[in-house]
Amino acid sequence: NSKLIILGEGKDKTGLENLVKKLNLDEKVKLLGFIDNIQEFLQISSLFVSTSLHEGFGNVIIEAMAAGLPVIVTDCKGGPKEIVDYGKYGDIVPLDEVNTLALKITERLNQNFDKKISINRAQDFSIEKISQEYLNVLFNE
């Protein structure tokens, strides 16, 4: 009963579009491309999955957590592992292990999730908290 919404652009988009048509999944899978403001999608979602091969910090992961979503990230270089605190606040799956990813998605969709876990973690990256941490470092507090 799930639907998949894929936001973003990539070199595999045409191949994915063809696969969706081939498998007759037009009603279940939507490839929407790049979206400036993803808030409306976060509000209607049950889960956020980031399958990046590499990621700087991953602001979108924080946005998803702030919306109270459970998150799954790939074990890529960059910030996603830190954001989920190495598995404490979200699931990490190995790169290129699609079966593991599929199992984790199914598992998460079938579990109850306390939104406060993600919301509280997202607050760790708020402007107020991060600014105070910078000030503490600068002034040796």
Disulfide bonds with the S-S distance in Angstrom:
none
